[in-house]
Amino acid sequence: MKLLITTSSIFICILFISFNSRNNLVETEPIRYLALGDSYTIGEGVSTLKNWPNQLITKLKENDHSIKKSSIIAKTGWTTTDLLKAIHKHDPKNYNLVSLMIGVNNQYQNKPFSLFKTEFDSLVDISINLASSNKRVFVLSIPDYGVTPFGKGNRKNISIAINKYNTYIKKCCKNKNVQYINITHISRTLGNKKNALASDKLHPS
């Protein structure tokens, strides 16, 4: 097991999406997938084909799912504010599966937590509208970068803050009946193990 997000959580995502494909997407309807997020979504430090949304698409194809299109709206350093602006700019349409993974930069940049809550709620609502159903949206938790060399000096405080953000994310998903996938425990398990991180010693390999 070498990858933080691109192996373990992909397996979880596949199970979830396979279930939803059978139950919420018409079998003959091709998947139109949109991934929303930040550096964790685009796969900072790895090739485009190796980020988890593209690995997910590959796995779906291998499992005989028809993929009509897939897109990623994400960038390193983005907060919830940045992602909202980008969605407004790109005006994405015609998707039936949407993932959301955002918030680590709100925490890192010490943005007001109240702002995160308001904007995260909006992003979940937008995701549901884009996918046309809350059953076609899944949200990933924020990894704990405190276990990496980058966050080593402040590991305890980072972990506490990440828990606070993920607690709210999980609560929001429950209230809106959206699938929540916890990958934080995976990040803490792998930490700084060999081959787990990219060359920046922060992002997943």
C-alpha positions as a Markdown table, in Angstrom:
| # | Residue | x | y | z |
|---|---|---|---|---|
| 1 | Met | 0.0 | 0.0 | 0.0 |
| 2 | Lys | 1.9 | 3.0 | -1.3 |
| 3 | Leu | -0.7 | 5.7 | -1.9 |
| 4 | Leu | -2.5 | 7.8 | 0.5 |
| 5 | Ile | -5.6 | 8.9 | -1.4 |
| 6 | Thr | -5.1 | 7.2 | -4.8 |
| 7 | Thr | -5.4 | 3.6 | -3.5 |
| 8 | Ser | -7.3 | 3.2 | -0.3 |
| 9 | Ser | -9.9 | 5.9 | -0.7 |
| 10 | Ile | -10.3 | 5.0 | -4.4 |
| 11 | Phe | -11.4 | 1.6 | -3.3 |
| 12 | Ile | -14.0 | 3.2 | -0.9 |
| 13 | Cys | -15.1 | 5.5 | -3.7 |
| 14 | Ile | -15.5 | 2.7 | -6.1 |
| 15 | Leu | -17.8 | 0.8 | -3.7 |
| 16 | Phe | -19.9 | 3.8 | -3.2 |
| 17 | Ile | -20.1 | 4.9 | -6.8 |
| 18 | Ser | -20.8 | 1.3 | -8.0 |
| 19 | Phe | -23.8 | 1.2 | -5.5 |
| 20 | Asn | -25.1 | 4.6 | -6.7 |
| 21 | Ser | -24.6 | 3.7 | -10.3 |
| 22 | Arg | -26.9 | 0.8 | -9.8 |
| 23 | Asn | -29.4 | 2.6 | -7.8 |
| 24 | Asn | -29.4 | 6.2 | -8.8 |
| 25 | Leu | -28.0 | 6.3 | -12.4 |
| 26 | Val | -29.8 | 4.7 | -15.2 |
| 27 | Glu | -27.6 | 1.8 | -16.4 |
| 28 | Thr | -27.5 | 3.0 | -19.9 |
| 29 | Glu | -26.7 | 6.6 | -18.9 |
| 30 | Pro | -23.0 | 7.5 | -19.2 |
| 31 | Ile | -21.3 | 9.0 | -16.2 |
| 32 | Arg | -20.5 | 12.7 | -16.4 |
| 33 | Tyr | -18.2 | 13.3 | -13.5 |
| 34 | Leu | -17.0 | 16.6 | -11.9 |
| 35 | Ala | -14.4 | 16.7 | -9.1 |
| 36 | Leu | -14.3 | 19.9 | -7.0 |
| 37 | Gly | -11.5 | 20.7 | -4.6 |
| 38 | Asp | -7.9 | 21.8 | -4.0 |
| 39 | Ser | -4.4 | 20.4 | -4.2 |
| 40 | Tyr | -5.5 | 17.0 | -2.8 |
| 41 | Thr | -7.9 | 16.7 | -5.8 |
| 42 | Ile | -5.6 | 17.7 | -8.5 |
| 43 | Gly | -2.8 | 15.6 | -7.0 |
| 44 | Glu | -0.1 | 18.1 | -6.3 |
| 45 | Gly | 3.3 | 16.5 | -7.0 |
| 46 | Val | 2.0 | 13.6 | -9.2 |
| 47 | Ser | 1.2 | 13.4 | -12.8 |
| 48 | Thr | -2.4 | 14.3 | -13.9 |
| 49 | Leu | -3.2 | 10.7 | -14.7 |
| 50 | Lys | -2.2 | 9.6 | -11.2 |
| 51 | Asn | -4.5 | 12.0 | -9.2 |
| 52 | Trp | -7.4 | 10.2 | -7.5 |
| 53 | Pro | -10.2 | 11.5 | -9.7 |
| 54 | Asn | -8.5 | 10.2 | -12.9 |
| 55 | Gln | -7.6 | 6.9 | -11.2 |
| 56 | Leu | -11.3 | 6.7 | -10.2 |
| 57 | Ile | -12.4 | 7.2 | -13.8 |
| 58 | Thr | -9.9 | 4.5 | -15.0 |
| 59 | Lys | -11.3 | 2.1 | -12.4 |
| 60 | Leu | -14.9 | 2.9 | -13.4 |
| 61 | Lys | -14.1 | 2.2 | -17.1 |
| 62 | Glu | -12.4 | -1.1 | -16.1 |
| 63 | Asn | -15.6 | -2.0 | -14.4 |
| 64 | Asp | -17.6 | -1.4 | -17.6 |
| 65 | His | -19.0 | 2.0 | -16.7 |
| 66 | Ser | -19.5 | 4.3 | -19.6 |
| 67 | Ile | -17.8 | 7.7 | -19.0 |
| 68 | Lys | -19.1 | 10.5 | -21.2 |
| 69 | Lys | -16.9 | 13.2 | -19.7 |
| 70 | Ser | -14.9 | 14.1 | -16.6 |
| 71 | Ser | -13.6 | 17.4 | -15.4 |
| 72 | Ile | -11.7 | 18.8 | -12.4 |
| 73 | Ile | -12.1 | 22.3 | -10.9 |
| 74 | Ala | -9.4 | 22.5 | -8.3 |
| 75 | Lys | -6.1 | 24.3 | -7.6 |
| 76 | Thr | -3.4 | 24.2 | -5.0 |
| 77 | Gly | -4.0 | 26.7 | -2.3 |
| 78 | Trp | -7.7 | 27.1 | -2.9 |
| 79 | Thr | -10.0 | 27.8 | 0.0 |
| 80 | Thr | -13.8 | 27.5 | -0.1 |
| 81 | Thr | -14.0 | 31.1 | -1.3 |
| 82 | Asp | -11.6 | 30.4 | -4.2 |
| 83 | Leu | -13.6 | 27.3 | -5.2 |
| 84 | Leu | -16.9 | 29.1 | -5.2 |
| 85 | Lys | -15.4 | 31.8 | -7.4 |
| 86 | Ala | -14.0 | 29.2 | -9.8 |
| 87 | Ile | -17.3 | 27.4 | -10.1 |
| 88 | His | -19.0 | 30.7 | -10.9 |
| 89 | Lys | -16.3 | 31.4 | -13.5 |
| 90 | His | -16.4 | 28.0 | -15.2 |
| 91 | Asp | -20.2 | 27.6 | -14.8 |
| 92 | Pro | -20.1 | 23.8 | -15.1 |
| 93 | Lys | -23.2 | 22.0 | -16.5 |
| 94 | Asn | -24.5 | 18.6 | -17.4 |
| 95 | Tyr | -22.9 | 16.4 | -14.8 |
| 96 | Asn | -24.5 | 13.5 | -12.9 |
| 97 | Leu | -21.7 | 12.7 | -10.4 |
| 98 | Val | -19.9 | 15.2 | -8.3 |
| 99 | Ser | -17.2 | 14.9 | -5.6 |
| 100 | Leu | -16.1 | 17.6 | -3.2 |
| 101 | Met | -12.9 | 17.8 | -1.1 |
| 102 | Ile | -12.1 | 21.2 | 0.3 |
| 103 | Gly | -11.2 | 23.0 | 3.5 |
| 104 | Val | -7.6 | 22.3 | 4.3 |
| 105 | Asn | -6.5 | 25.7 | 3.1 |
| 106 | Asn | -9.2 | 27.5 | 5.1 |
| 107 | Gln | -7.6 | 25.8 | 8.1 |
| 108 | Tyr | -4.0 | 26.4 | 7.1 |
| 109 | Gln | -4.6 | 30.1 | 6.2 |
| 110 | Asn | -6.5 | 30.5 | 9.5 |
| 111 | Lys | -9.7 | 31.8 | 7.8 |
| 112 | Pro | -12.7 | 32.3 | 10.0 |
| 113 | Phe | -14.4 | 28.9 | 10.8 |
| 114 | Ser | -17.8 | 30.6 | 10.5 |
| 115 | Leu | -16.9 | 31.5 | 6.9 |
| 116 | Phe | -15.9 | 27.9 | 6.1 |
| 117 | Lys | -19.2 | 26.6 | 7.4 |
| 118 | Thr | -21.3 | 29.0 | 5.4 |
| 119 | Glu | -19.3 | 28.5 | 2.2 |
| 120 | Phe | -19.0 | 24.7 | 2.6 |
| 121 | Asp | -22.8 | 24.5 | 2.9 |
| 122 | Ser | -23.1 | 26.5 | -0.3 |
| 123 | Leu | -20.6 | 24.2 | -2.0 |
| 124 | Val | -22.5 | 21.1 | -1.0 |
| 125 | Asp | -25.8 | 22.6 | -2.3 |
| 126 | Ile | -24.1 | 23.6 | -5.5 |
| 127 | Ser | -22.7 | 20.0 | -5.9 |
| 128 | Ile | -26.2 | 18.6 | -5.4 |
| 129 | Asn | -27.7 | 20.9 | -8.0 |
| 130 | Leu | -24.9 | 20.1 | -10.5 |
| 131 | Ala | -25.5 | 16.4 | -10.0 |
| 132 | Ser | -29.3 | 16.8 | -9.9 |
| 133 | Ser | -29.4 | 14.6 | -6.8 |
| 134 | Asn | -27.8 | 14.3 | -3.3 |
| 135 | Lys | -27.4 | 10.6 | -4.0 |
| 136 | Arg | -25.0 | 11.5 | -6.8 |
| 137 | Val | -22.6 | 13.5 | -4.6 |
| 138 | Phe | -19.8 | 12.3 | -2.4 |
| 139 | Val | -17.6 | 14.3 | -0.1 |
| 140 | Leu | -14.1 | 13.3 | 1.1 |
| 141 | Ser | -12.8 | 14.3 | 4.5 |
| 142 | Ile | -9.6 | 16.5 | 4.9 |
| 143 | Pro | -6.4 | 14.5 | 5.4 |
| 144 | Asp | -4.3 | 15.3 | 8.4 |
| 145 | Tyr | -1.1 | 16.9 | 7.1 |
| 146 | Gly | 0.2 | 17.2 | 10.6 |
| 147 | Val | 1.7 | 13.7 | 10.3 |
| 148 | Thr | 3.9 | 14.8 | 7.4 |
| 149 | Pro | 7.3 | 16.5 | 7.7 |
| 150 | Phe | 5.7 | 19.7 | 6.6 |
| 151 | Gly | 3.4 | 19.8 | 9.6 |
| 152 | Lys | 5.6 | 17.9 | 12.1 |
| 153 | Gly | 6.4 | 20.9 | 14.3 |
| 154 | Asn | 2.7 | 21.6 | 15.0 |
| 155 | Arg | 1.2 | 18.1 | 14.7 |
| 156 | Lys | -1.1 | 18.2 | 17.7 |
| 157 | Asn | -2.7 | 21.5 | 16.9 |
| 158 | Ile | -3.1 | 20.6 | 13.2 |
| 159 | Ser | -4.8 | 17.4 | 14.2 |
| 160 | Ile | -7.2 | 19.1 | 16.5 |
| 161 | Ala | -8.1 | 21.7 | 13.8 |
| 162 | Ile | -8.5 | 19.0 | 11.1 |
| 163 | Asn | -10.9 | 17.1 | 13.4 |
| 164 | Lys | -12.9 | 20.3 | 13.9 |
| 165 | Tyr | -13.3 | 20.8 | 10.2 |
| 166 | Asn | -14.1 | 17.2 | 9.5 |
| 167 | Thr | -16.7 | 17.0 | 12.2 |
| 168 | Tyr | -18.5 | 19.9 | 10.6 |
| 169 | Ile | -18.1 | 18.4 | 7.1 |
| 170 | Lys | -19.6 | 15.1 | 8.3 |
| 171 | Lys | -22.5 | 16.9 | 10.1 |
| 172 | Cys | -23.3 | 18.9 | 7.0 |
| 173 | Cys | -23.3 | 15.8 | 4.8 |
| 174 | Lys | -25.6 | 14.0 | 7.2 |
| 175 | Asn | -28.0 | 16.9 | 7.2 |
| 176 | Lys | -28.1 | 17.1 | 3.4 |
| 177 | Asn | -28.1 | 13.3 | 3.0 |
| 178 | Val | -24.8 | 13.3 | 1.1 |
| 179 | Gln | -22.2 | 10.5 | 1.2 |
| 180 | Tyr | -19.3 | 11.3 | 3.4 |
| 181 | Ile | -16.0 | 9.3 | 3.0 |
| 182 | Asn | -13.5 | 9.4 | 5.8 |
| 183 | Ile | -10.0 | 9.2 | 4.5 |
| 184 | Thr | -8.4 | 11.1 | 7.4 |
| 185 | His | -7.7 | 7.9 | 9.3 |
| 186 | Ile | -5.8 | 6.6 | 6.2 |
| 187 | Ser | -3.6 | 9.7 | 6.2 |
| 188 | Arg | -2.8 | 9.3 | 9.8 |
| 189 | Thr | -2.0 | 5.6 | 9.4 |
| 190 | Leu | 0.4 | 6.1 | 6.5 |
| 191 | Gly | 1.9 | 9.4 | 7.7 |
| 192 | Asn | 5.4 | 9.7 | 6.5 |
| 193 | Lys | 5.9 | 6.1 | 5.5 |
| 194 | Lys | 8.1 | 5.2 | 2.5 |
| 195 | Asn | 6.5 | 6.1 | -0.9 |
| 196 | Ala | 3.4 | 7.7 | 0.9 |
| 197 | Leu | 4.3 | 11.3 | 0.0 |
| 198 | Ala | 5.3 | 13.3 | -3.1 |
| 199 | Ser | 8.6 | 15.1 | -3.2 |
| 200 | Asp | 7.3 | 18.1 | -1.3 |
| 201 | Lys | 6.9 | 15.9 | 1.7 |
| 202 | Leu | 3.3 | 17.1 | 2.1 |
| 203 | His | 1.0 | 15.8 | -0.5 |
| 204 | Pro | 0.2 | 12.1 | -1.2 |
| 205 | Ser | 2.3 | 10.3 | -3.7 |
